[in-house]
Each structure stands twice: as C-alpha cells, then as structure tokens.
Amino acid sequence: MIHLSPYLNFNGKCTEAMSFYKECLGGTLELNPIRESPMAEQFPVDQRDGILHAMLTSDHIVIMGTDAGLPGGHKEGNDFSLCLFGDDEEKCHQYFDKLAIGGTIQEKLAKAPWGDVFGALTDKFGKNWMFNCRPKP
C-alpha cells in the first residue's frame, strides 16, 4: 500500500514544529538527528544538530519533516514536498517514472543508506516529490 504525506522542511525548527503538531494532534513522534545518521558527514557542520527525518503519526495522519538543506537552499515555497511512501516497490517505481516525465530527477529511485528505496524529483509543474519504499520482508 502507498500513502501520500506532506514532507516539510523547517530550516532548523523541525523539533519545535513537530513537537507543536504532536501537542495539537496527539500521536507518536519520531525524531532522527542528522548527527546520529550514517549520512552525517555529508552535511555541513552547522546542520548536524538538526533533524534528518521526523515523523508524526496520529490516527490516519502522517506528517514528516526535516531540517536538512534543500538543493538551491531554503526558500519560501520550496520548503515542502509531497511524499509517497509504503511497501509496494513496484508501484513506487511506476509513480516515480510517470511523475518524472517532463520534470527533473533530483535523486534516482534506488536503495538508500537506511535500507529503503528512496528517490526525489521535481515534476513538470515545479512540485517536489519524494518516494520512500520499505520493501516487504
């Protein structure tokens, strides 16, 4: 099954923002710091105290976020992506390939350091998409 969720970039305020959303919506909040990631060395030193990935889950609500920088830097309007995530790798590839038509692939859909299949693109309308598929065991 594949789900759609907003993926928000907070430019240094991810913990504060996601904690606020948890207070408002309840649920479970996971925070994964950049400095604890195997990818930490890829980030500038001044970003390593930030959050690489946050996920708030409450009922059927999923909000994800990060402090990690974006290509071209943080600008109002590019501070979010639509994220398709789930466990159907074939569907992830189908959606990725279709949405990439006329757009720009930022990161090819491939196995990521954390073990999932990940990719990112900007569609022909300028909207950012992220894909994260955790293949079924």
N, C-alpha and C positions, 0 to 999 in steps of 0.2 A: 504494500500500500504506500502511496505517495501523498505527502501533506504539503500545504503551502503555508509559509510563515514569514512575517517581516523579519529582516535581519538589520538591526540598527547600529550605526556607528556613532559612538558618543564622544570620541576625541578626548579621552581622559576622564570621563564621568560615568563610565559604564557601571561600576559598582553602586554608585549613588543612585543612578536612574533605575537600574534593575531592582535594587532594594526597595525603592519607592513603588515600583509596579507590583512587587510582591506584597507590600503593605496594602495596596489598593485591591489586588485581585486574589490574594492568597496563593496557595500552591507551593511548589518546590523550586528553589533557585540553586542552580549550579554555577559556580564561578571558577574558571580555569585561567590562572595568571600566566602571562607571557613568560615570566622568568622561570616557571616550572615546566615549560614546554620544551620538547626536543628541538623546536624551531627557534628558541630564544636568541641564538647567535645571529639569526637573520634580521633581527630588529635593531634599530638604533638604541643605544644605551638609555636614552631618555624616554623610550617607550616601554621598557622591560618591566616597569612596575604596574603597567596596565593589565587589562583583561584581554586574553586572546579570544576566549569564547565564553559567553554566558547564555544560559537557557532557563527561562521561567516556564513551568508547566503547571497549569491550573485548569481542571476540568478538560474542556476541549480547546483551551487557549494555549498557544505556544508562541512566546516572544523570545527571539535570540538577539544577542548584541555583542559588541566588541569595542575595544579601544584601538585596535590595530589600524595602522595607517592605510589609506586607500591610494591606488595609483593616481598620481596627479595631485595628491594632498586632499585634505578635508575642505569641502566647500558646501555651503548650504545647497541642498538639492541633490547632492550625491552621497548623502550620509545614510542611505538605506539601500538594501537590496531585497528582492523577493527571493526566498529560499525554498527550493523544492527538496524535501528530504524524506527518507523512508528506507525500505529494504528491497525494493524491486529495481535491481540494477538495469535490467533491460529497458524498463520504462524510463528510467533516468537518462539513459543514452538516447532513447527516442526523442524525449522532450528537449534535451540539450541540442541534438542535431537540428531539430526543427527551429528552435528559438535562435540558433546561431546563424541561420540563413539571412544574409544581408547585414549581419551585425559583426561584432569583434569578439573573438575568443580571448579572454584575459588569461585563463589557465585551462588547459585541456583536461577533460574528464579522465582522471587516472587515479591510481592508488596513492593516497596521501600518507604522510609520516605517522598519522594517528590510526591508520589501518582501514579507514573508509575510502570509498571512491569519491573524489571531490573535483569540482570544476567551477569555473566562473566565466560569464560572458556579459557583454552589453548588447542588447537586441537592437534591431534597426530603428527603433524609436528612442534609443538612448537610455533605456531602463536596464539597471543592473540585476543580474540573476546569479544565484549561487545554487549549486547542487551538492548534496551530501547523501551518499547512499551507503548504508551499512549492510553489506550483503548478508543474506540469511546463512546461518551456520550449516 
